[in-house]
Amino acid sequence: MVSEAEKYKDEDEKEAQRIAAKNQLESYAYNIKNTVSEKAFEEKVDAADRETITKAADETISWLDENQTASKDEFDDQQKALEQVVNPIMTKFYQAGGAPAGGAPGAGAAPGGFPGAPSNDETSGPTVEEVD
């Protein structure tokens, strides 16, 4: 039984990384949509930029719905593409004094943080080991 567990250890780790990447992308996309709908954001960012971000987040969520079994690299690529659309607009928002009081999670220039950083979901929920 131990040898069988060792045999599948690498596969399990890769699957855990794939699922974490999927969850991070999904969380990022929904955080962006929530941020765009906040009053402070609407006041500081023009309608065209809000529409650009909303469209990019919606496209990402739609892609996620259609590609549940995508690879970790595909999820990472989708996140980078979404960040390339979102980050310049969020930078303008913060330069206009749009930082929320207390630094609400998910409302930063790069919600989800840098690649490889644990998201709030990853640090607060059970780990793969705890679930097994």
TIVO-2410 file (N, C-alpha, C; in nm, 3 decimals):
# residues 132
REC num residu      c1      c2      c3 atome chaine
REC   1      M   0.082  -0.118   0.000     N      A
REC   1      M   0.000   0.000   0.000    CA      A
REC   1      M   0.087   0.126   0.000     C      A
REC   2      V   0.199   0.122   0.073     N      A
REC   2      V   0.290   0.236   0.076    CA      A
REC   2      V   0.351   0.259  -0.061     C      A
REC   3      S   0.388   0.151  -0.128     N      A
REC   3      S   0.447   0.167  -0.261    CA      A
REC   3      S   0.346   0.225  -0.359     C      A
REC   4      E   0.220   0.190  -0.344     N      A
REC   4      E   0.116   0.244  -0.431    CA      A
REC   4      E   0.098   0.394  -0.404     C      A
REC   5      A   0.104   0.433  -0.278     N      A
REC   5      A   0.092   0.574  -0.243    CA      A
REC   5      A   0.208   0.653  -0.300     C      A
REC   6      E   0.328   0.599  -0.291     N      A
REC   6      E   0.446   0.665  -0.348    CA      A
REC   6      E   0.431   0.678  -0.499     C      A
REC   7      K   0.375   0.577  -0.560     N      A
REC   7      K   0.358   0.574  -0.706    CA      A
REC   7      K   0.270   0.690  -0.753     C      A
REC   8      Y   0.167   0.720  -0.676     N      A
REC   8      Y   0.072   0.823  -0.718    CA      A
REC   8      Y   0.097   0.960  -0.653     C      A
REC   9      K   0.202   0.970  -0.574     N      A
REC   9      K   0.231   1.095  -0.503    CA      A
REC   9      K   0.252   1.212  -0.600     C      A
REC  10      D   0.333   1.193  -0.702     N      A
REC  10      D   0.359   1.300  -0.799    CA      A
REC  10      D   0.231   1.342  -0.871     C      A
REC  11      E   0.151   1.244  -0.911     N      A
REC  11      E   0.025   1.275  -0.979    CA      A
REC  11      E  -0.067   1.355  -0.887     C      A
REC  12      D  -0.074   1.314  -0.760     N      A
REC  12      D  -0.159   1.385  -0.664    CA      A
REC  12      D  -0.112   1.529  -0.644     C      A
REC  13      E   0.019   1.549  -0.636     N      A
REC  13      E   0.072   1.684  -0.619    CA      A
REC  13      E   0.042   1.771  -0.741     C      A
REC  14      K   0.056   1.715  -0.860     N      A
REC  14      K   0.026   1.791  -0.982    CA      A
REC  14      K  -0.121   1.827  -0.988     C      A
REC  15      E  -0.206   1.734  -0.950     N      A
REC  15      E  -0.350   1.761  -0.951    CA      A
REC  15      E  -0.385   1.868  -0.847     C      A
REC  16      A  -0.322   1.863  -0.732     N      A
REC  16      A  -0.346   1.965  -0.630    CA      A
REC  16      A  -0.303   2.103  -0.680     C      A
REC  17      Q  -0.190   2.110  -0.750     N      A
REC  17      Q  -0.143   2.237  -0.806    CA      A
REC  17      Q  -0.238   2.287  -0.914     C      A
REC  18      R  -0.289   2.196  -0.995     N      A
REC  18      R  -0.383   2.233  -1.102    CA      A
REC  18      R  -0.511   2.291  -1.041     C      A
REC  19      I  -0.562   2.225  -0.939     N      A
REC  19      I  -0.684   2.271  -0.875    CA      A
REC  19      I  -0.661   2.405  -0.805     C      A
REC  20      A  -0.546   2.422  -0.742     N      A
REC  20      A  -0.514   2.549  -0.677    CA      A
REC  20      A  -0.508   2.662  -0.780     C      A
REC  21      A  -0.449   2.636  -0.897     N      A
REC  21      A  -0.441   2.737  -1.002    CA      A
REC  21      A  -0.581   2.772  -1.053     C      A
REC  22      K  -0.665   2.672  -1.068     N      A
REC  22      K  -0.803   2.695  -1.113    CA      A
REC  22      K  -0.878   2.779  -1.011     C      A
REC  23      N  -0.866   2.743  -0.884     N      A
REC  23      N  -0.935   2.817  -0.779    CA      A
REC  23      N  -0.884   2.960  -0.768     C      A
REC  24      Q  -0.754   2.979  -0.785     N      A
REC  24      Q  -0.697   3.113  -0.778    CA      A
REC  24      Q  -0.750   3.199  -0.892     C      A
REC  25      L  -0.755   3.145  -1.012     N      A
REC  25      L  -0.807   3.219  -1.126    CA      A
REC  25      L  -0.954   3.254  -1.105     C      A
REC  26      E  -1.031   3.158  -1.060     N      A
REC  26      E  -1.173   3.181  -1.038    CA      A
REC  26      E  -1.195   3.288  -0.931     C      A
REC  27      S  -1.121   3.279  -0.823     N      A
REC  27      S  -1.131   3.378  -0.716    CA      A
REC  27      S  -1.092   3.517  -0.766     C      A
REC  28      Y  -0.985   3.523  -0.842     N      A
REC  28      Y  -0.938   3.651  -0.897    CA      A
REC  28      Y  -1.045   3.714  -0.985     C      A
REC  29      A  -1.104   3.635  -1.075     N      A
REC  29      A  -1.205   3.687  -1.167    CA      A
REC  29      A  -1.327   3.739  -1.090     C      A
REC  30      Y  -1.373   3.664  -0.991     N      A
REC  30      Y  -1.489   3.710  -0.915    CA      A
REC  30      Y  -1.455   3.830  -0.826     C      A
REC  31      N  -1.334   3.835  -0.772     N      A
REC  31      N  -1.294   3.952  -0.694    CA      A
REC  31      N  -1.292   4.077  -0.780     C      A
REC  32      I  -1.246   4.063  -0.903     N      A
REC  32      I  -1.245   4.176  -0.996    CA      A
REC  32      I  -1.387   4.224  -1.022     C      A
REC  33      K  -1.477   4.131  -1.048     N      A
REC  33      K  -1.617   4.170  -1.073    CA      A
REC  33      K  -1.676   4.242  -0.952     C      A
REC  34      N  -1.645   4.195  -0.831     N      A
REC  34      N  -1.695   4.260  -0.710    CA      A
REC  34      N  -1.635   4.398  -0.693     C      A
REC  35      T  -1.507   4.412  -0.721     N      A
REC  35      T  -1.440   4.540  -0.708    CA      A
REC  35      T  -1.499   4.642  -0.805     C      A
REC  36      V  -1.526   4.601  -0.927     N      A
REC  36      V  -1.581   4.691  -1.029    CA      A
REC  36      V  -1.718   4.743  -0.988     C      A
REC  37      S  -1.793   4.662  -0.914     N      A
REC  37      S  -1.928   4.704  -0.875    CA      A
REC  37      S  -1.931   4.792  -0.750     C      A
REC  38      E  -1.817   4.810  -0.685     N      A
REC  38      E  -1.813   4.895  -0.565    CA      A
REC  38      E  -1.828   5.042  -0.603     C      A
REC  39      K  -1.897   5.115  -0.518     N      A
REC  39      K  -1.925   5.256  -0.546    CA      A
REC  39      K  -1.798   5.339  -0.563     C      A
REC  40      A  -1.700   5.316  -0.475     N      A
REC  40      A  -1.575   5.393  -0.483    CA      A
REC  40      A  -1.506   5.371  -0.617     C      A
REC  41      F  -1.511   5.250  -0.667     N      A
REC  41      F  -1.449   5.219  -0.795    CA      A
REC  41      F  -1.525   5.289  -0.908     C      A
REC  42      E  -1.657   5.283  -0.902     N      A
REC  42      E  -1.739   5.347  -1.005    CA      A
REC  42      E  -1.716   5.497  -1.011     C      A
REC  43      E  -1.690   5.559  -0.895     N      A
REC  43      E  -1.669   5.703  -0.890    CA      A
REC  43      E  -1.533   5.744  -0.947     C      A
REC  44      K  -1.433   5.659  -0.936     N      A
REC  44      K  -1.296   5.696  -0.975    CA      A
REC  44      K  -1.256   5.646  -1.115     C      A
REC  45      V  -1.328   5.547  -1.169     N      A
REC  45      V  -1.288   5.487  -1.296    CA      A
REC  45      V  -1.399   5.510  -1.398     C      A
REC  46      D  -1.360   5.552  -1.518     N      A
REC  46      D  -1.461   5.581  -1.619    CA      A
REC  46      D  -1.530   5.453  -1.668     C      A
REC  47      A  -1.645   5.471  -1.729     N      A
REC  47      A  -1.731   5.360  -1.770    CA      A
REC  47      A  -1.661   5.266  -1.869     C      A
REC  48      A  -1.581   5.321  -1.959     N      A
REC  48      A  -1.513   5.237  -2.058    CA      A
REC  48      A  -1.416   5.140  -1.991     C      A
REC  49      D  -1.341   5.189  -1.892     N      A
REC  49      D  -1.248   5.101  -1.821    CA      A
REC  49      D  -1.323   4.997  -1.739     C      A
REC  50      R  -1.433   5.037  -1.676     N      A
REC  50      R  -1.513   4.940  -1.599    CA      A
REC  50      R  -1.567   4.832  -1.691     C      A
REC  51      E  -1.612   4.873  -1.808     N      A
REC  51      E  -1.665   4.777  -1.904    CA      A
REC  51      E  -1.555   4.683  -1.953     C      A
REC  52      T  -1.436   4.735  -1.975     N      A
REC  52      T  -1.323   4.653  -2.019    CA      A
REC  52      T  -1.292   4.545  -1.915     C      A
REC  53      I  -1.285   4.586  -1.789     N      A
REC  53      I  -1.255   4.491  -1.683    CA      A
REC  53      I  -1.367   4.388  -1.669     C      A
REC  54      T  -1.491   4.435  -1.670     N      A
REC  54      T  -1.605   4.344  -1.654    CA      A
REC  54      T  -1.608   4.242  -1.768     C      A
REC  55      K  -1.584   4.289  -1.889     N      A
REC  55      K  -1.584   4.199  -2.005    CA      A
REC  55      K  -1.473   4.095  -1.992     C      A
REC  56      A  -1.355   4.138  -1.952     N      A
REC  56      A  -1.242   4.045  -1.937    CA      A
REC  56      A  -1.271   3.942  -1.827     C      A
REC  57      A  -1.329   3.985  -1.716     N      A
REC  57      A  -1.362   3.893  -1.607    CA      A
REC  57      A  -1.470   3.795  -1.651     C      A
REC  58      D  -1.572   3.846  -1.721     N      A
REC  58      D  -1.679   3.758  -1.770    CA      A
REC  58      D  -1.625   3.655  -1.869     C      A
REC  59      E  -1.536   3.697  -1.957     N      A
REC  59      E  -1.476   3.604  -2.053    CA      A
REC  59      E  -1.395   3.497  -1.981     C      A
REC  60      T  -1.324   3.537  -1.877     N      A
REC  60      T  -1.244   3.441  -1.801    CA      A
REC  60      T  -1.335   3.341  -1.729     C      A
REC  61      I  -1.442   3.390  -1.669     N      A
REC  61      I  -1.536   3.301  -1.600    CA      A
REC  61      I  -1.601   3.206  -1.698     C      A
REC  62      S  -1.636   3.256  -1.815     N      A
REC  62      S  -1.694   3.171  -1.919    CA      A
REC  62      S  -1.593   3.064  -1.963     C      A
REC  63      W  -1.467   3.106  -1.980     N      A
REC  63      W  -1.362   3.011  -2.017    CA      A
REC  63      W  -1.348   2.903  -1.910     C      A
REC  64      L  -1.351   2.945  -1.784     N      A
REC  64      L  -1.341   2.850  -1.673    CA      A
REC  64      L  -1.455   2.748  -1.677     C      A
REC  65      D  -1.576   2.796  -1.704     N      A
REC  65      D  -1.691   2.705  -1.711    CA      A
REC  65      D  -1.675   2.600  -1.820     C      A
REC  66      E  -1.610   2.638  -1.928     N      A
REC  66      E  -1.593   2.547  -2.042    CA      A
REC  66      E  -1.466   2.462  -2.033     C      A
REC  67      N  -1.375   2.496  -1.943     N      A
REC  67      N  -1.245   2.429  -1.937    CA      A
REC  67      N  -1.210   2.385  -1.796     C      A
REC  68      Q  -1.300   2.314  -1.732     N      A
REC  68      Q  -1.278   2.269  -1.595    CA      A
REC  68      Q  -1.157   2.176  -1.581     C      A
REC  69      T  -1.122   2.107  -1.688     N      A
REC  69      T  -1.012   2.010  -1.681    CA      A
REC  69      T  -0.884   2.062  -1.746     C      A
REC  70      A  -0.874   2.192  -1.763     N      A
REC  70      A  -0.754   2.250  -1.824    CA      A
REC  70      A  -0.632   2.224  -1.735     C      A
REC  71      S  -0.516   2.240  -1.793     N      A
REC  71      S  -0.391   2.218  -1.718    CA      A
REC  71      S  -0.359   2.340  -1.632     C      A
REC  72      K  -0.268   2.321  -1.538     N      A
REC  72      K  -0.222   2.430  -1.451    CA      A
REC  72      K  -0.168   2.545  -1.536     C      A
REC  73      D  -0.089   2.511  -1.638     N      A
REC  73      D  -0.031   2.615  -1.724    CA      A
REC  73      D  -0.140   2.695  -1.795     C      A
REC  74      E  -0.247   2.630  -1.838     N      A
REC  74      E  -0.355   2.701  -1.905    CA      A
REC  74      E  -0.424   2.797  -1.808     C      A
REC  75      F  -0.447   2.751  -1.684     N      A
REC  75      F  -0.507   2.840  -1.584    CA      A
REC  75      F  -0.414   2.958  -1.555     C      A
REC  76      D  -0.285   2.931  -1.543     N      A
REC  76      D  -0.188   3.038  -1.519    CA      A
REC  76      D  -0.186   3.138  -1.634     C      A
REC  77      D  -0.192   3.088  -1.757     N      A
REC  77      D  -0.193   3.176  -1.874    CA      A
REC  77      D  -0.318   3.264  -1.876     C      A
REC  78      Q  -0.431   3.207  -1.841     N      A
REC  78      Q  -0.555   3.285  -1.836    CA      A
REC  78      Q  -0.546   3.394  -1.728     C      A
REC  79      Q  -0.486   3.360  -1.615     N      A
REC  79      Q  -0.472   3.459  -1.508    CA      A
REC  79      Q  -0.381   3.573  -1.554     C      A
REC  80      K  -0.271   3.540  -1.618     N      A
REC  80      K  -0.179   3.644  -1.667    CA      A
REC  80      K  -0.250   3.734  -1.768     C      A
REC  81      A  -0.329   3.674  -1.856     N      A
REC  81      A  -0.401   3.753  -1.956    CA      A
REC  81      A  -0.501   3.848  -1.889     C      A
REC  82      L  -0.571   3.798  -1.789     N      A
REC  82      L  -0.667   3.883  -1.717    CA      A
REC  82      L  -0.594   3.994  -1.642     C      A
REC  83      E  -0.482   3.961  -1.579     N      A
REC  83      E  -0.405   4.062  -1.506    CA      A
REC  83      E  -0.353   4.171  -1.599     C      A
REC  84      Q  -0.317   4.135  -1.723     N      A
REC  84      Q  -0.268   4.235  -1.817    CA      A
REC  84      Q  -0.376   4.337  -1.852     C      A
REC  85      V  -0.502   4.295  -1.849     N      A
REC  85      V  -0.612   4.388  -1.875    CA      A
REC  85      V  -0.643   4.469  -1.750     C      A
REC  86      V  -0.644   4.403  -1.636     N      A
REC  86      V  -0.691   4.464  -1.511    CA      A
REC  86      V  -0.587   4.555  -1.447     C      A
REC  87      N  -0.463   4.513  -1.441     N      A
REC  87      N  -0.362   4.587  -1.364    CA      A
REC  87      N  -0.345   4.733  -1.405     C      A
REC  88      P  -0.339   4.767  -1.535     N      A
REC  88      P  -0.324   4.910  -1.569    CA      A
REC  88      P  -0.442   4.995  -1.521     C      A
REC  89      I  -0.562   4.940  -1.529     N      A
REC  89      I  -0.680   5.015  -1.486    CA      A
REC  89      I  -0.681   5.028  -1.334     C      A
REC  90      M  -0.645   4.921  -1.265     N      A
REC  90      M  -0.641   4.926  -1.119    CA      A
REC  90      M  -0.532   5.023  -1.071     C      A
REC  91      T  -0.423   5.030  -1.144     N      A
REC  91      T  -0.317   5.125  -1.110    CA      A
REC  91      T  -0.370   5.268  -1.119     C      A
REC  92      K  -0.444   5.297  -1.226     N      A
REC  92      K  -0.503   5.430  -1.240    CA      A
REC  92      K  -0.600   5.459  -1.125     C      A
REC  93      F  -0.677   5.357  -1.087     N      A
REC  93      F  -0.772   5.370  -0.977    CA      A
REC  93      F  -0.701   5.408  -0.848     C      A
REC  94      Y  -0.592   5.340  -0.817     N      A
REC  94      Y  -0.519   5.369  -0.694    CA      A
REC  94      Y  -0.445   5.503  -0.701     C      A
REC  95      Q  -0.399   5.539  -0.819     N      A
REC  95      Q  -0.334   5.669  -0.833    CA      A
REC  95      Q  -0.434   5.782  -0.815     C      A
REC  96      A  -0.561   5.754  -0.843     N      A
REC  96      A  -0.665   5.854  -0.825    CA      A
REC  96      A  -0.714   5.857  -0.680     C      A
REC  97      G  -0.647   5.784  -0.592     N      A
REC  97      G  -0.685   5.784  -0.451    CA      A
REC  97      G  -0.796   5.686  -0.421     C      A
REC  98      G  -0.804   5.580  -0.495     N      A
REC  98      G  -0.914   5.485  -0.479    CA      A
REC  98      G  -0.886   5.372  -0.384     C      A
REC  99      A  -0.777   5.376  -0.309     N      A
REC  99      A  -0.746   5.267  -0.217    CA      A
REC  99      A  -0.851   5.261  -0.107     C      A
REC 100      P  -0.908   5.143  -0.084     N      A
REC 100      P  -1.009   5.132   0.021    CA      A
REC 100      P  -0.947   5.144   0.159     C      A
REC 101      A  -1.021   5.199   0.252     N      A
REC 101      A  -0.973   5.210   0.390    CA      A
REC 101      A  -0.953   5.071   0.446     C      A
REC 102      G  -0.839   5.047   0.505     N      A
REC 102      G  -0.811   4.917   0.563    CA      A
REC 102      G  -0.759   4.816   0.464     C      A
REC 103      G  -0.747   4.851   0.338     N      A
REC 103      G  -0.692   4.760   0.238    CA      A
REC 103      G  -0.770   4.632   0.225     C      A
REC 104      A  -0.894   4.641   0.185     N      A
REC 104      A  -0.979   4.523   0.172    CA      A
REC 104      A  -0.916   4.420   0.080     C      A
REC 105      P  -0.919   4.292   0.119     N      A
REC 105      P  -0.861   4.189   0.034    CA      A
REC 105      P  -0.936   4.181  -0.098     C      A
REC 106      G  -0.864   4.154  -0.204     N      A
REC 106      G  -0.927   4.140  -0.334    CA      A
REC 106      G  -0.946   4.271  -0.406     C      A
REC 107      A  -0.916   4.384  -0.343     N      A
REC 107      A  -0.937   4.512  -0.408    CA      A
REC 107      A  -0.805   4.577  -0.446     C      A
REC 108      G  -0.696   4.504  -0.440     N      A
REC 108      G  -0.565   4.559  -0.471    CA      A
REC 108      G  -0.538   4.567  -0.619     C      A
REC 109      A  -0.423   4.621  -0.654     N      A
REC 109      A  -0.387   4.633  -0.795    CA      A
REC 109      A  -0.372   4.496  -0.858     C      A
REC 110      A  -0.343   4.397  -0.778     N      A
REC 110      A  -0.331   4.261  -0.831    CA      A
REC 110      A  -0.398   4.163  -0.735     C      A
REC 111      P  -0.533   4.163  -0.733     N      A
REC 111      P  -0.600   4.067  -0.645    CA      A
REC 111      P  -0.551   3.926  -0.675     C      A
REC 112      G  -0.531   3.849  -0.572     N      A
REC 112      G  -0.475   3.716  -0.591    CA      A
REC 112      G  -0.325   3.718  -0.573     C      A
REC 113      G  -0.265   3.836  -0.573     N      A
REC 113      G  -0.122   3.847  -0.550    CA      A
REC 113      G  -0.038   3.800  -0.666     C      A
REC 114      F   0.089   3.781  -0.638     N      A
REC 114      F   0.180   3.736  -0.742    CA      A
REC 114      F   0.167   3.585  -0.759     C      A
REC 115      P   0.204   3.533  -0.876     N      A
REC 115      P   0.191   3.389  -0.900    CA      A
REC 115      P   0.266   3.310  -0.794     C      A
REC 116      G   0.200   3.209  -0.742     N      A
REC 116      G   0.261   3.124  -0.642    CA      A
REC 116      G   0.231   3.168  -0.500     C      A
REC 117      A   0.177   3.287  -0.482     N      A
REC 117      A   0.143   3.333  -0.347    CA      A
REC 117      A   0.014   3.268  -0.304     C      A
REC 118      P   0.003   3.232  -0.177     N      A
REC 118      P  -0.124   3.172  -0.132    CA      A
REC 118      P  -0.234   3.276  -0.133     C      A
REC 119      S  -0.350   3.238  -0.183     N      A
REC 119      S  -0.463   3.329  -0.178    CA      A
REC 119      S  -0.533   3.309  -0.044     C      A
REC 120      N  -0.627   3.394  -0.014     N      A
REC 120      N  -0.700   3.382   0.112    CA      A
REC 120      N  -0.769   3.247   0.121     C      A
REC 121      D  -0.819   3.197   0.009     N      A
REC 121      D  -0.888   3.068   0.008    CA      A
REC 121      D  -0.793   2.955   0.045     C      A
REC 122      E  -0.669   2.963   0.001     N      A
REC 122      E  -0.574   2.856   0.025    CA      A
REC 122      E  -0.528   2.853   0.170     C      A
REC 123      T  -0.525   2.966   0.235     N      A
REC 123      T  -0.473   2.968   0.371    CA      A
REC 123      T  -0.581   2.945   0.475     C      A
REC 124      S  -0.706   2.965   0.441     N      A
REC 124      S  -0.811   2.953   0.540    CA      A
REC 124      S  -0.883   2.820   0.536     C      A
REC 125      G  -0.877   2.748   0.425     N      A
REC 125      G  -0.949   2.621   0.412    CA      A
REC 125      G  -0.861   2.502   0.446     C      A
REC 126      P  -0.922   2.387   0.441     N      A
REC 126      P  -0.844   2.267   0.470    CA      A
REC 126      P  -0.745   2.238   0.358     C      A
REC 127      T  -0.635   2.176   0.393     N      A
REC 127      T  -0.539   2.137   0.290    CA      A
REC 127      T  -0.577   2.000   0.236     C      A
REC 128      V  -0.514   1.961   0.129     N      A
REC 128      V  -0.541   1.832   0.069    CA      A
REC 128      V  -0.517   1.722   0.172     C      A
REC 129      E  -0.411   1.736   0.250     N      A
REC 129      E  -0.379   1.636   0.350    CA      A
REC 129      E  -0.487   1.625   0.456     C      A
REC 130      E  -0.547   1.739   0.496     N      A
REC 130      E  -0.651   1.736   0.599    CA      A
REC 130      E  -0.778   1.670   0.548     C      A
REC 131      V  -0.807   1.683   0.420     N      A
REC 131      V  -0.927   1.627   0.365    CA      A
REC 131      V  -0.915   1.477   0.350     C      A
REC 132      D  -0.795   1.431   0.312     N      A
REC 132      D  -0.774   1.287   0.295    CA      A
REC 132      D  -0.789   1.223   0.429     C      A
***
